Amino acid sequence: QFDRIKRGDRYWFEAMPALSNQEKQTIKNTTLRDILVRNTQYSTSQFNPNVFILPED
């Protein structure tokens, strides 16, 4: 179902001819952790690679 929605969405990033293949690959490789680091004052080392898993302290 997601695949059909994605292919039918003209604004989906993979359907945009203005983006280069390198830009599309960069988007595909971006993780939620990357987005959190870019938009908060925290550094990469302060987040688990999988941000949905809490560290065991």
C-alpha positions as semicolon CSV with decimal commas, in nm:
position;residue;x (nm);y (nm);z (nm)
1;Q;0,000;0,000;0,000
2;F;0,278;0,245;0,086
3;D;0,444;0,171;-0,247
4;R;0,128;0,267;-0,436
5;I;0,088;0,587;-0,236
6;K;0,454;0,674;-0,291
7;R;0,439;0,615;-0,666
8;G;0,117;0,817;-0,698
9;D;0,253;1,119;-0,509
10;R;0,399;1,371;-0,753
11;Y;0,573;1,547;-0,462
12;W;0,757;1,233;-0,345
13;F;1,128;1,316;-0,361
14;E;1,214;1,027;-0,594
15;A;0,965;1,159;-0,852
16;M;1,120;1,507;-0,863
17;P;1,330;1,553;-1,177
18;A;1,497;1,861;-1,022
19;L;1,692;1,644;-0,775
20;S;2,011;1,475;-0,890
21;N;2,074;1,106;-0,821
22;Q;2,330;1,207;-0,558
23;E;2,075;1,429;-0,380
24;K;1,818;1,149;-0,384
25;Q;2,075;0,908;-0,240
26;T;2,160;1,159;0,035
27;I;1,791;1,180;0,127
28;K;1,761;0,799;0,130
29;N;2,063;0,771;0,361
30;T;1,935;1,032;0,608
31;T;1,824;0,885;0,940
32;L;1,598;1,025;1,209
33;R;1,913;1,063;1,420
34;D;2,062;1,289;1,149
35;I;1,749;1,504;1,147
36;L;1,748;1,534;1,527
37;V;2,114;1,637;1,534
38;R;2,056;1,903;1,267
39;N;1,757;2,049;1,451
40;T;1,865;2,038;1,815
41;Q;2,165;2,147;2,018
42;Y;2,266;1,784;2,076
43;S;2,557;1,610;1,905
44;T;2,560;1,276;1,725
45;S;2,726;1,110;2,024
46;Q;2,428;1,198;2,244
47;F;2,188;0,988;2,036
48;N;2,177;0,614;1,987
49;P;2,215;0,513;1,622
50;N;1,857;0,386;1,652
51;V;1,679;0,669;1,832
52;F;1,381;0,447;1,911
53;I;1,593;0,241;2,153
54;L;1,681;0,395;2,488
55;P;2,032;0,337;2,622
56;E;2,072;0,102;2,914
57;D;2,214;0,297;3,207
